[in-house]
């Protein structure tokens, strides 16, 4: 819809240039969150997330010590 408005010269091309990365990055961010939750919930999760999960655990233990 914004593309049509830019073609009709009712919206600035700069607005389209700012909107496109947001439309691309929001689903990517959602995928990272879902992938992280899935990988950390499975015991045989992806090895890529292990350092990240350990770092988050250390932060949680620093904030909420036993």
N, C-alpha and C positions, 0 to 999 in steps of 0.2 A: 504494500500500500504506500509506503514511504517512497519507494522507487517510482511509482506512478506520479506521486506529488512532485518529485524532483524533475521528472520528465515534463510535467505540466508547468514547471517553474513556479510552483506554489510553496516549495520547501527548498532550503539551502542544500547543496551537495555536501557541505561540511557536516550537516546533521546526519545524512546517510553514512558518511565516513565514520562518524562516532557510533552509530547504531549497529552497524554490521559486526564489529568485533564483540559487542555485548551479546548479540544473538548467537555468535559462534562460541564464546567463552562460557556462557551460563550452562549449556548442556555438558560441556567438557568438565566444568567444576562439579556438576552433579554426578557425572560418571566417576570422577576421582573419589568422591565421598562414598558412593555406593560400593566401588571396588575396594576401598579401604575397609569398610564395614564387613564385606563378604570375606575378604582375605584374613582379617583378624578373627572372625568368628569360626573359621575352619581351622582345625588343628594342622592340616597339611597345607596351610595358606602359602601365598607367594612369598618367597624369601626376600624379595625386594622390600617388603614392608616391615621386616623384623627390626631394623635399626630405628625406624620411625616409631613403631609401637613401643619399643623400649624407652625411647626418649619421652614419649607421652606418659608412660608409666612413671618415670622418674619425676616428671613435673607434677603428676597427681600425688605421688608420695611426698613430695616437698610441700605441697599445699595441704594435704590431708594425711598427716603422719599417723601411724598406728600407735 
